[in-house]
Amino acid sequence: ADVAQRIVGEAEILRAKLTANRLDDERAYASVVAAQRLPKATDDERRERSERLQRALVAAAAAPLRTAELACSVARLARDAAELGNDHLLSNAGCAAEFALAALRAAAYSVRANHPHLRDGAIVEGNEAALTSFTSEALDAVDFVREAAR
């Protein structure tokens, strides 16, 4: 029961973080749009626009990357729920794990949509490494839950 209560508490925290991150993602995208609308008639304007756009694109990739990280945490939590061994919870754990993996993969699309426009290859490489790690961990958790549900 203590472990189940911990899982419920962590799930609530993750739900709140995901909700807040959605707003961060919206703000980051709005910053990209705003930077794209900046004037570019002079060299100074083009330089300023380019710098602001790069900063906005970094943030626009970071927000969904955070979503991917949080979704990985949800998958881990689903595994924890499945490990409780309660047959009545397995369908819930399974749904949570599958939705978490889908959310992670969806977030990866948003992260990668920004990569072709980023000039800093180290940021792109770091994002890709993080996505690979999150995906691997989430897949392991989903595989465990799927097997437990069988």
ChimeraX attribute file (.defattr): number of C-alpha atoms within 10 A of each C-alpha:
attribute: neighborCount
match mode: 1-to-1
recipient: residues
	/A:1	7
	/A:2	7
	/A:3	11
	/A:4	12
	/A:5	10
	/A:6	14
	/A:7	17
	/A:8	14
	/A:9	12
	/A:10	15
	/A:11	16
	/A:12	12
	/A:13	12
	/A:14	17
	/A:15	15
	/A:16	11
	/A:17	14
	/A:18	18
	/A:19	12
	/A:20	12
	/A:21	18
	/A:22	15
	/A:23	12
	/A:24	18
	/A:25	21
	/A:26	13
	/A:27	16
	/A:28	22
	/A:29	18
	/A:30	14
	/A:31	19
	/A:32	19
	/A:33	14
	/A:34	14
	/A:35	20
	/A:36	15
	/A:37	11
	/A:38	15
	/A:39	12
	/A:40	14
	/A:41	8
	/A:42	9
	/A:43	9
	/A:44	11
	/A:45	13
	/A:46	14
	/A:47	12
	/A:48	16
	/A:49	18
	/A:50	16
	/A:51	13
	/A:52	18
	/A:53	22
	/A:54	19
	/A:55	15
	/A:56	24
	/A:57	24
	/A:58	22
	/A:59	21
	/A:60	26
	/A:61	26
	/A:62	20
	/A:63	23
	/A:64	26
	/A:65	26
	/A:66	23
	/A:67	27
	/A:68	29
	/A:69	21
	/A:70	21
	/A:71	28
	/A:72	26
	/A:73	21
	/A:74	28
	/A:75	31
	/A:76	23
	/A:77	23
	/A:78	28
	/A:79	25
	/A:80	19
	/A:81	24
	/A:82	27
	/A:83	15
	/A:84	13
	/A:85	12
	/A:86	9
	/A:87	12
	/A:88	9
	/A:89	15
	/A:90	22
	/A:91	15
	/A:92	14
	/A:93	26
	/A:94	25
	/A:95	16
	/A:96	22
	/A:97	31
	/A:98	22
	/A:99	16
	/A:100	26
	/A:101	24
	/A:102	15
	/A:103	18
	/A:104	26
	/A:105	18
	/A:106	14
	/A:107	22
	/A:108	22
	/A:109	13
	/A:110	19
	/A:111	26
	/A:112	18
	/A:113	14
	/A:114	18
	/A:115	20
	/A:116	9
	/A:117	13
	/A:118	18
	/A:119	12
	/A:120	11
	/A:121	11
	/A:122	10
	/A:123	15
	/A:124	20
	/A:125	12
	/A:126	11
	/A:127	19
	/A:128	17
	/A:129	12
	/A:130	16
	/A:131	23
	/A:132	13
	/A:133	14
	/A:134	23
	/A:135	21
	/A:136	13
	/A:137	17
	/A:138	28
	/A:139	19
	/A:140	15
	/A:141	26
	/A:142	26
	/A:143	16
	/A:144	19
	/A:145	27
	/A:146	19
	/A:147	11
	/A:148	17
	/A:149	15
	/A:150	6
